[in-house]
Amino acid sequence: MFNPSRDEARAFLIDAWAKHRSQQPLSALERTAAGLIAMHPEYHPTFEHPDRHVERDYSPEAGDINPFLHLSLHLAVAEQLAIDQPPGIRAQFERLLAARGDEHAALHAVLECLGEVIWSAQRLRAPPDAALYLDCLSRQR
């Protein structure tokens, strides 16, 4: 699942949550995804009634938050933390966790920086900048 389409990424999250809820065996990645969805009860209706949401386009201009994108970023951060890539991200996360005292709040600080780095890479048509990412994390309190 290195470069899934929008539909594939959404189907993966929907299926992981359905399998979790029906207590079916989950792969390691599905367990991570289901755990992240569990941390976001505001998104449960989206995943429990996917037929109403799977084709929806979310407009940031209208104030919409895309739960599929949000959780995909969470998955990316989970993988980055697991392998400490870029090097130093795990230490920055641990610092944020200690400062905020809440895992989810610390993860959201990392997501904010990841979003900034992705936006910058897209704007510059360049690969994501690890130094920018770590610098952003170092400024988070």
Residue pairs with C-beta under 8 A, 6 or more apart in sequence:
1 8
1 9
1 12
1 29
4 12
6 68
7 54
9 68
9 72
10 50
10 54
10 68
11 54
12 30
12 33
13 33
13 37
13 47
13 68
13 71
13 72
14 47
14 50
14 54
15 30
16 26
16 29
16 30
16 31
16 33
16 34
16 37
17 33
17 34
17 37
17 47
17 48
18 47
19 25
19 26
19 30
19 34
20 26
20 30
20 31
20 34
20 37
20 38
21 48
26 34
29 75
32 75
32 78
33 71
33 75
36 71
36 74
36 75
36 78
37 43
37 44
37 47
37 71
39 104
40 67
40 70
40 71
42 67
43 67
43 70
43 71
45 53
46 52
46 53
46 67
46 68
47 67
53 67
58 64
58 65
58 66
58 67
58 69
60 66
70 111
73 111
73 114
73 115
74 107
74 111
76 114
77 107
77 110
77 111
77 114
79 85
80 86
80 89
81 89
81 90
81 93
81 110
84 90
86 130
86 133
86 134
88 134
89 110
89 133
89 134
89 137
92 110
92 134
92 137
92 138
92 140
93 106
93 107
93 110
93 137
96 105
96 106
96 109
96 110
96 137
96 140
97 103
97 106
99 106
99 141
100 106
100 109
109 137
109 140
110 137
110 140
112 136
112 140
113 133
113 136
113 137
113 140
114 133
116 132
116 136
117 128
117 129
117 132
117 133
117 136
118 128
120 126
120 128
120 129
120 132
121 127
121 128
121 129
